[in-house]
């Protein structure tokens, strides 16, 4: 079980830059982080009233000027990366200062590991949670981490054991959606977006909300990899479906730069004219771009589940190190997972996290 004593966030204004600007974000971190920390300290539990263990207390002045003893934290945890180095350094420097001043340990947290374990933290924060309540989701589980800076598929077998099964080879899914939104959305909509273009793209594509998704998943792999014709004359190729070797269709990786480029070329050919590029066509392009991107995401989840299942029943390696039978690409991937994670326990949970996880159409796909 766990208790949340303080939670507040401040978001920098990046609306003038069409995305997150490192310097603006750094200025916001430097201006606001110390204020938030000072405010959060007032939410620390009170120290022991019996006066025992005085070394575990810190003296704070409240907003009214009163001095009081608060319980000193056992340790400080802080995001160490990945992320923008300048913003990370602000948090790291603040955390190091607190840890040094209070003479307590400092624990650096991997950004993606925190995403993967957040559902278990939420489970621990449940009002019905007790010290003996099993946390949810139970290990092992898969985590799909999709944001503006990261796209990862992880296999988690414990709090400290996480294996990357697939990741983007170019840009992240959230970055791709933001760029596509800037290509497709009318300027009147973009001007009110701030830096949150992805949610605007979803709202524009599906003005009726989830009830207007009307999504039918592909029945066969060939259907998933095929271009879908449109009455507008353009089509979008699923990522990694038309490489020269043809082997990328089974590779455990993501790629979104080609989809972004295709949407940019279509929009550029219309010259951002509402007559040459009508709202109906823009909406269809937004829907198709998201469908192609999200089916690409889902395909690697399906492949990972098959690979993990195959790893359980895969034949042992010969003494010379060669596998007994591997020939198919998915079998080879399954063999490579042996010894790196417990693939003998069935996966029953997929955790969807990151900013793009809020997209209802992604969850539908």
C-alpha positions in Angstrom: 0.0 0.0 0.0 1.1 3.6 -0.5 -0.1 7.1 0.2 0.1 10.2 -2.1 0.8 13.3 0.0 1.2 15.9 -2.7 0.7 16.1 -6.5 0.8 19.3 -8.6 2.2 20.1 -12.0 3.1 23.2 -14.0 3.4 23.1 -17.8 5.5 25.5 -19.7 3.8 27.5 -22.5 5.3 26.4 -25.8 2.5 27.5 -28.1 4.6 29.9 -30.1 7.0 27.1 -31.2 4.8 24.4 -32.5 6.2 21.9 -30.0 8.3 21.6 -26.9 11.2 24.2 -26.9 14.2 23.0 -24.8 15.0 26.5 -23.6 11.5 27.4 -22.6 11.1 24.1 -20.8 14.4 24.7 -19.0 13.4 28.2 -17.9 10.1 26.8 -16.6 11.9 24.1 -14.6 14.3 26.5 -13.1 11.6 29.0 -12.2 9.0 26.6 -10.8 10.7 23.4 -9.5 12.1 24.9 -6.2 8.7 26.5 -5.5 6.9 23.2 -6.0 9.4 21.4 -3.8 9.0 24.0 -1.0 5.2 23.7 -1.3 5.3 19.9 -1.2 7.4 19.8 2.0 4.4 21.2 3.9 2.6 18.0 3.0 5.2 15.7 4.6 3.8 13.7 7.6 4.4 15.2 11.0 7.4 13.8 13.0 6.8 11.5 15.9 5.1 13.3 18.8 7.1 11.4 21.4 10.3 13.2 20.3 12.1 9.9 19.6 14.5 9.7 16.7 15.0 13.5 16.3 17.5 12.8 13.6 14.6 11.7 11.4 12.8 15.1 11.6 13.3 18.3 9.7 12.2 21.8 10.8 10.0 23.7 8.4 8.3 27.1 8.5 4.7 27.0 7.5 3.0 29.6 5.3 1.8 31.3 8.6 5.3 31.5 9.9 5.0 28.8 12.5 7.9 26.3 12.9 7.1 22.6 12.9 8.8 19.3 12.7 8.1 17.1 9.7 9.2 13.5 9.1 12.4 13.4 7.0 12.1 11.3 3.8 13.9 8.0 3.8 15.4 8.7 0.4 15.0 11.0 -2.7 14.1 9.6 -6.1 14.5 11.6 -9.3 14.2 11.0 -13.1 17.7 10.4 -14.5 16.6 10.0 -18.2 15.9 9.6 -21.0 14.7 13.0 -21.8 15.9 16.6 -22.5 19.2 16.9 -20.8 18.8 20.5 -19.6 15.5 19.8 -17.9 16.7 16.6 -16.4 19.7 18.3 -15.0 17.5 20.8 -13.1 15.7 18.0 -11.4 18.9 16.0 -10.7 20.6 19.0 -9.2 17.6 19.8 -6.9 17.4 16.2 -5.8 21.1 16.0 -5.1 21.0 19.1 -3.0 18.1 17.7 -0.9 19.8 14.3 -0.5 23.1 16.0 0.6 21.4 18.4 3.0 19.3 15.7 4.6 22.1 13.0 4.4 19.7 10.4 2.8 20.2 8.2 -0.3 19.5 9.4 -3.8 17.8 7.0 -6.3 17.9 7.7 -10.0 14.8 6.4 -11.9 14.7 5.5 -15.5 12.0 7.4 -17.2 10.6 4.4 -19.1 10.8 2.1 -16.1 8.7 4.6 -14.2 6.1 4.5 -17.0 6.0 0.7 -16.9 5.6 0.5 -13.1 3.1 3.3 -12.7 0.0 1.0 -12.9 1.4 -0.9 -9.9 1.8 2.3 -8.0 -1.8 3.2 -8.8 -2.8 -0.2 -7.5 -0.8 0.4 -4.3 -2.6 3.8 -3.9 -6.0 2.2 -4.0 -8.1 2.9 -0.9 -8.7 -0.8 -0.6 -5.0 -1.7 -0.8 -3.4 -3.4 2.2 0.2 -4.5 2.9 -0.9 -8.0 1.8 -2.9 -7.0 -1.2 -1.2 -8.3 -4.5 -0.4 -5.4 -6.8 -1.9 -5.2 -10.2 -0.8 -5.9 -12.9 0.9 -9.1 -11.8 4.3 -9.9 -13.4 5.0 -10.7 -16.2 3.3 -8.1 -18.4 3.9 -6.1 -21.6 4.1 -2.3 -21.6 3.6 -0.2 -24.7 5.1 3.2 -23.9 4.0 5.8 -26.5 4.7 9.5 -26.2 6.2 12.4 -28.0 9.7 11.3 -27.4 9.5 7.5 -27.0 8.0 4.4 -28.5 8.9 1.2 -26.7 7.4 -2.3 -26.2 8.7 -3.8 -23.0 8.5 -7.2 -21.3 8.5 -6.7 -17.5 9.1 -9.8 -15.3 9.8 -7.9 -12.1 10.2 -4.4 -10.7 13.9 -4.3 -11.9 13.7 -6.6 -14.9 12.5 -5.0 -18.2 13.5 -6.1 -21.7 12.9 -4.0 -24.8 11.1 -6.1 -27.4 10.7 -3.3 -30.0 11.5 0.4 -30.3 11.3 3.1 -32.9 14.2 3.3 -35.4 13.5 7.0 -36.2 10.9 9.2 -34.6 8.4 8.5 -31.9 4.7 7.9 -32.4 3.7 11.1 -30.6 6.1 13.2 -32.6 4.7 11.6 -35.8 1.1 12.5 -34.8 2.1 16.0 -33.9 3.8 16.6 -37.3 0.9 15.0 -39.2 -1.5 17.3 -37.3 0.5 20.3 -38.5 0.3 19.0 -42.1 -3.4 18.3 -42.1 -5.3 20.6 -39.6 -6.6 23.9 -40.9 -4.6 26.9 -39.6 -7.7 28.1 -37.6 -7.5 24.9 -35.5 -3.8 24.9 -35.2 -3.7 28.4 -33.8 -5.6 27.3 -30.7 -3.6 24.2 -30.1 -0.8 25.3 -27.9 1.7 22.4 -28.3 -0.8 19.6 -28.0 -1.4 18.7 -31.6 -2.0 15.0 -31.2 -5.2 15.4 -29.3 -6.4 17.9 -31.8 -5.8 15.5 -34.6 -7.9 12.8 -32.9 -10.7 15.3 -32.2 -10.6 16.5 -35.8 -10.6 13.0 -37.3 -13.5 11.7 -35.0 -15.8 14.7 -34.2 -18.3 12.2 -32.9 -15.9 10.7 -30.4 -15.3 6.9 -30.0 -18.8 6.1 -31.4 -17.5 7.3 -34.8 -14.4 5.1 -35.0 -16.2 2.5 -37.2 -13.0 0.4 -37.1 -12.7 -3.1 -38.5 -9.3 -4.8 -37.8 -7.5 -6.6 -40.6 -8.3 -10.4 -40.7 -5.0 -11.4 -42.3 -1.4 -10.1 -42.2 -1.5 -9.4 -46.0 -4.5 -7.2 -45.4 -2.7 -5.3 -42.7 0.3 -4.7 -45.0 -1.7 -3.6 -48.1 -2.4 0.0 -49.0 -6.0 0.9 -48.8 -7.3 2.9 -51.8 -9.2 6.1 -51.2 -11.5 8.1 -53.6 -9.1 11.0 -53.1 -6.4 9.3 -55.2 -3.8 8.9 -52.5 -2.8 5.9 -50.4 -0.6 5.4 -47.3 1.9 2.6 -47.1 2.0 0.8 -43.7 5.5 1.4 -42.1 8.1 -1.2 -43.0 5.8 -2.9 -45.5 7.6 -1.9 -48.7 11.3 -2.3 -48.0 13.6 -3.6 -50.7 14.5 -6.8 -48.9 10.9 -7.4 -47.6 12.3 -8.7 -44.3 11.3 -5.6 -42.4 7.7 -6.7 -42.2 8.7 -9.2 -39.5 11.3 -7.1 -37.7 10.7 -6.1 -34.1 11.0 -2.4 -34.6 8.8 0.7 -35.2 9.2 3.4 -37.9 7.1 6.5 -38.4 9.1 8.9 -40.4 7.9 7.5 -43.7 4.2 8.0 -42.7 5.0 11.6 -41.7 6.7 12.2 -45.0 3.8 10.7 -47.0 1.2 12.9 -45.2 3.4 16.0 -45.7 3.7 15.3 -49.5 -0.1 14.9 -49.8 -0.8 18.1 -47.9 1.9 20.0 -49.8 0.3 19.0 -53.1 -2.9 20.7 -51.9 -1.1 24.0 -50.9 -3.1 24.3 -47.7 -6.1 25.6 -49.6 -9.5 24.7 -48.2 -10.9 24.3 -51.7 -8.0 22.2 -53.0 -7.7 20.4 -49.6 -11.3 20.3 -48.3 -12.2 19.4 -44.7 -13.6 16.0 -45.7 -10.3 15.0 -47.3 -8.3 16.3 -44.4 -10.4 14.3 -42.0 -10.1 11.1 -44.1 -6.3 11.6 -44.2 -6.2 12.1 -40.4 -8.2 8.9 -39.9 -6.1 6.9 -42.3 -2.8 8.1 -40.9 -3.8 7.1 -37.4 -5.2 3.8 -38.5 -1.9 2.9 -40.3 0.2 4.1 -37.4 -1.8 2.3 -34.7 -2.0 -1.0 -36.7 1.8 -0.8 -37.0 2.0 -0.5 -33.2 -0.5 -3.3 -32.6 1.3 -5.6 -35.1 4.4 -5.7 -33.0 2.4 -6.4 -29.8 0.9 -9.5 -31.6 4.4 -10.5 -32.9 5.9 -10.2 -29.4 3.1 -12.3 -27.9 3.7 -15.0 -30.5 7.5 -14.8 -30.0 7.2 -15.2 -26.2 4.8 -18.1 -26.6 7.3 -19.7 -29.1 10.2 -19.1 -26.6 8.4 -21.4 -24.1 8.3 -24.3 -26.5 11.4 -23.5 -28.6 14.0 -26.4 -28.7 17.1 -26.1 -26.7 20.4 -25.0 -28.3 23.0 -27.6 -29.3 26.2 -27.7 -27.4 28.0 -25.8 -30.1 25.6 -22.9 -29.6 23.5 -23.4 -32.7 19.7 -23.7 -32.2 18.2 -27.0 -33.1 15.7 -25.8 -35.7 15.4 -22.1 -36.2 14.5 -21.0 -39.6 11.6 -18.5 -39.4 12.3 -14.9 -38.3 9.8 -15.1 -35.5 11.4 -18.4 -34.2 14.8 -16.7 -34.2 13.4 -13.8 -32.2 11.8 -16.2 -29.8 15.1 -18.1 -29.3 16.9 -14.8 -28.6 14.6 -14.1 -25.7 15.5 -17.3 -23.9 17.6 -16.7 -20.9 16.8 -13.0 -20.8 13.3 -13.1 -19.4 10.9 -15.6 -18.0 8.9 -16.4 -21.1 7.3 -19.5 -19.5 4.6 -17.5 -17.8 1.7 -16.4 -20.0 1.3 -12.7 -20.6 -2.2 -11.6 -19.5 -1.8 -7.8 -19.3 -0.8 -5.1 -21.7 0.0 -1.7 -20.1 -0.6 1.3 -22.3 1.2 4.4 -21.1 2.6 7.7 -22.2 0.8 10.8 -23.7 -0.5 9.0 -26.8 -2.1 6.3 -24.5 -5.0 8.8 -24.0 -5.9 8.4 -27.7 -9.2 6.5 -27.7 -8.7 5.3 -31.3 -5.4 3.7 -30.4 -7.1 1.8 -27.6 -9.8 0.7 -30.0 -7.2 -0.6 -32.5 
